[in-house]
Amino acid sequence: METLIKKILLSVLTFSALTSCGQQSAKKIEQMEDKAKTMTGLATATFGTGCFWCTEAVYQEMEGVESVVSGYSGGFVENPTYEQVCGKATGHAECVEVKYDPKKVSYVELLEVFFRVHDPTTKDRQGNDVGPQYRSVIFYHDAEQKALAEKAIKELNASGAFSKPIVTEVSKAVKFYAAEDYHQNFFANNPTQGYCAFVVAPKVDKFRKVFKEKLKH
């Protein structure tokens, strides 16, 4: 965990300063997801960093991540639609469910990416996206994930890595609802769409530069 804190402290500014664009092919992502369906021994992590298009696109690039599904969790409405979640009355957050191989990537490394690809200090918003569905949240699946998430937040706050206190919610994972089909692999399938071109693409390219040693080969 000490290594995690040091890495975040050293590169938060680096990540914020880098800009450009790029995308991963939809075909490659589909192959990855098909592979994940047949693999055993995978672990699950669930994160919300605002719009799930950004989060999905970043984690799909990471070595050891076998599949990423965009969806909704943390609310009280069953089988919510995108329109309902955007209505801010379901309690759900936009998030991604990550299936990963613990032999190739650790939960701490996933947390490292989580804290550096979004602003964990703004409550219920990321940039121009405002509402409880855009809250920063970690849904833990076991006691170890909970402990690691809470320790990371405590030590990051103490270190001054961010100019404001972290407001990331740490909650027990509840039922995850996959988002509509058109949301899956959205960036790979729609690289020229306005939001993808101006918001998602620069974030993915920053990730590639900062985390180049963790990218899929």
C-alpha positions as MATLAB code, in Angstrom:
seq = 'METLIKKILLSVLTFSALTSCGQQSAKKIEQMEDKAKTMTGLATATFGTGCFWCTEAVYQEMEGVESVVSGYSGGFVENPTYEQVCGKATGHAECVEVKYDPKKVSYVELLEVFFRVHDPTTKDRQGNDVGPQYRSVIFYHDAEQKALAEKAIKELNASGAFSKPIVTEVSKAVKFYAAEDYHQNFFANNPTQGYCAFVVAPKVDKFRKVFKEKLKH';
ca = [
       0.000    0.000    0.000;
       2.914    2.337    0.673;
       4.002    1.804   -2.917;
       0.498    2.697   -4.110;
       0.516    5.984   -2.220;
       3.947    6.939   -3.532;
       2.953    6.179   -7.114;
      -0.175    8.280   -6.867;
       1.684   11.176   -5.287;
       4.312   11.103   -8.032;
       1.954   10.925  -10.976;
      -1.332   12.698  -10.184;
       0.030   15.861  -11.788;
       1.539   13.898  -14.672;
      -1.787   12.292  -15.464;
      -3.578   15.629  -15.310;
      -1.098   17.284  -17.668;
      -1.065   14.765  -20.513;
      -3.425   15.113  -23.465;
      -4.167   13.407  -26.829;
      -6.487   10.680  -28.144;
      -6.760    6.994  -29.117;
      -9.025    3.955  -28.911;
      -8.909    0.164  -28.702;
     -10.630   -1.852  -31.415;
     -14.076   -3.230  -30.673;
     -13.051   -6.599  -32.134;
     -10.166   -6.948  -29.690;
     -12.458   -6.152  -26.759;
     -15.021   -8.712  -27.909;
     -12.291  -11.362  -28.073;
     -11.228  -10.448  -24.540;
     -14.777  -10.761  -23.218;
     -15.315  -14.115  -24.955;
     -12.132  -15.381  -23.316;
     -13.304  -14.229  -19.888;
     -16.474  -16.317  -20.198;
     -14.424  -19.506  -20.301;
     -11.816  -18.626  -17.670;
     -11.900  -19.720  -14.038;
     -10.168  -18.140  -11.076;
     -11.111  -14.589  -11.984;
     -11.881  -12.013   -9.286;
     -14.408   -9.169   -9.449;
     -13.987   -5.461   -8.743;
     -16.681   -2.795   -9.100;
     -15.884    0.898   -9.449;
     -17.763    4.099  -10.171;
     -15.786    7.112  -11.383;
     -18.500    9.120  -13.073;
     -19.526    8.306  -16.641;
     -18.988    4.579  -17.192;
     -17.852    5.087  -20.787;
     -14.548    6.510  -19.509;
     -14.015    3.914  -16.789;
     -14.778    1.007  -19.108;
     -12.412    2.235  -21.816;
      -9.507    2.633  -19.388;
      -9.781   -0.712  -17.602;
     -10.178   -2.544  -20.921;
      -6.605   -1.477  -21.710;
      -5.112   -2.959  -18.536;
      -3.091   -6.166  -18.462;
      -4.818   -8.840  -16.379;
      -8.310   -7.420  -16.902;
     -10.344   -9.989  -18.801;
     -13.684   -8.196  -19.136;
     -15.363   -4.913  -18.251;
     -19.133   -4.426  -18.180;
     -20.788   -1.030  -17.820;
     -23.820   -0.915  -15.567;
     -25.587    0.360  -12.489;
     -25.330   -0.526   -8.813;
     -25.883    0.833   -5.333;
     -29.533    1.760   -5.754;
     -32.960    0.382   -4.896;
     -34.685    0.119   -8.284;
     -34.569   -3.303   -9.950;
     -33.498   -3.524  -13.584;
     -33.058    0.233  -13.973;
     -32.866    1.863  -17.370;
     -30.347    4.509  -18.338;
     -33.109    7.105  -18.431;
     -34.223    6.178  -14.897;
     -30.684    6.378  -13.533;
     -30.155    9.739  -15.230;
     -33.345   10.882  -13.499;
     -31.365   10.764  -10.224;
     -34.090    8.939   -8.294;
     -32.923    5.291   -8.417;
     -29.984    5.540   -6.015;
     -27.765    3.801   -8.567;
     -24.328    4.904   -9.658;
     -22.905    4.413  -13.118;
     -20.133    1.902  -12.605;
     -18.174   -0.924  -14.179;
     -17.821   -4.538  -13.149;
     -14.261   -5.674  -13.777;
     -13.287   -9.332  -14.058;
      -9.562   -9.679  -13.548;
      -6.862  -12.316  -13.100;
      -5.240  -11.829   -9.658;
      -2.143  -13.609  -10.966;
      -1.598  -10.801  -13.464;
      -2.946   -7.714  -11.749;
      -3.620   -6.959   -8.087;
      -6.561   -5.163   -6.531;
      -4.120   -2.521   -5.307;
      -3.107   -1.847   -8.914;
      -6.773   -1.515   -9.881;
      -7.183    0.981   -7.026;
      -4.141    2.872   -8.259;
      -5.856    3.374  -11.607;
      -9.176    4.213   -9.934;
      -7.737    7.092   -7.935;
      -5.817    8.538  -10.863;
      -8.372    8.497  -13.664;
     -11.020   10.618  -11.969;
     -11.419   13.286   -9.304;
     -12.327   11.505   -6.041;
     -12.819   14.817   -4.221;
     -16.000   16.058   -5.926;
     -19.269   14.789   -4.494;
     -21.848   13.581   -7.005;
     -20.077   15.002  -10.017;
     -17.254   14.592  -12.513;
     -16.641   17.704  -14.558;
     -19.876   18.717  -16.240;
     -21.592   15.441  -15.269;
     -23.596   16.207  -12.134;
     -25.820   13.948  -10.040;
     -25.644   11.020   -7.590;
     -25.267    8.604  -10.498;
     -21.831   10.136  -11.110;
     -20.567    9.708   -7.564;
     -17.128    8.296   -6.822;
     -17.663    4.845   -5.335;
     -15.886    1.571   -4.629;
     -18.160   -1.450   -4.209;
     -16.100   -4.022   -2.318;
     -16.656   -7.758   -2.748;
     -14.841   -9.022    0.332;
     -13.198   -7.846    3.544;
      -9.781   -7.512    1.924;
     -11.053   -5.173   -0.802;
     -12.824   -3.085    1.832;
      -9.693   -2.808    3.965;
      -7.484   -1.894    1.008;
      -9.911    0.757   -0.237;
     -10.321    2.361    3.182;
      -6.586    2.292    3.855;
      -5.861    3.908    0.482;
      -8.329    6.730    1.165;
      -6.995    7.322    4.675;
      -3.371    7.446    3.575;
      -4.057    9.542    0.482;
      -5.908   12.098    2.589;
      -3.060   12.167    5.102;
      -0.453   12.538    2.354;
      -2.041   15.550    0.709;
      -2.073   13.856   -2.689;
      -5.241   15.793   -3.477;
      -5.968   19.410   -2.610;
      -9.340   18.475   -1.085;
     -10.533   15.512    1.020;
     -11.502   12.353   -0.845;
     -15.268   11.785   -0.821;
     -15.235    8.335   -2.435;
     -17.971    6.094   -1.050;
     -16.883    2.600    0.050;
     -19.883    0.262    0.085;
     -20.528   -3.452    0.066;
     -21.198   -4.731   -3.429;
     -24.872   -5.326   -4.102;
     -26.647   -6.451   -7.240;
     -25.043   -5.143  -10.405;
     -27.258   -4.467  -13.409;
     -25.612   -4.457  -16.819;
     -26.413   -1.341  -18.811;
     -28.145   -1.449  -22.178;
     -26.215   -3.097  -25.030;
     -25.438    0.194  -26.738;
     -23.463    1.317  -23.672;
     -21.123   -1.690  -23.774;
     -17.740   -1.038  -25.421;
     -19.100    2.407  -26.197;
     -15.778    4.136  -26.801;
     -14.413    1.363  -29.012;
     -17.607    1.336  -31.074;
     -18.084    5.120  -31.219;
     -14.647    6.792  -31.211;
     -15.816    9.831  -33.194;
     -18.919   10.515  -31.088;
     -18.592   13.957  -29.483;
     -18.205   12.921  -25.831;
     -15.842   10.097  -26.787;
     -13.645   12.318  -28.933;
     -13.355   15.194  -26.484;
     -13.619   13.511  -23.069;
     -12.991    9.755  -23.237;
     -10.191    9.678  -25.824;
      -7.886   12.115  -24.014;
      -8.395   10.233  -20.745;
      -7.564    6.887  -22.399;
      -4.460    8.324  -23.991;
      -3.306    9.787  -20.670;
      -3.789    6.374  -19.110;
      -1.665    4.787  -21.841;
       1.175    7.195  -21.167;
       1.125    6.995  -17.361;
       0.429    3.263  -17.109;
       2.351    2.072  -20.165;
       3.959   -0.746  -18.175;
       0.496   -2.095  -17.293;
      -1.019   -2.102  -20.791;
      -2.068   -5.242  -22.609;
       0.559   -6.467  -25.068;
];
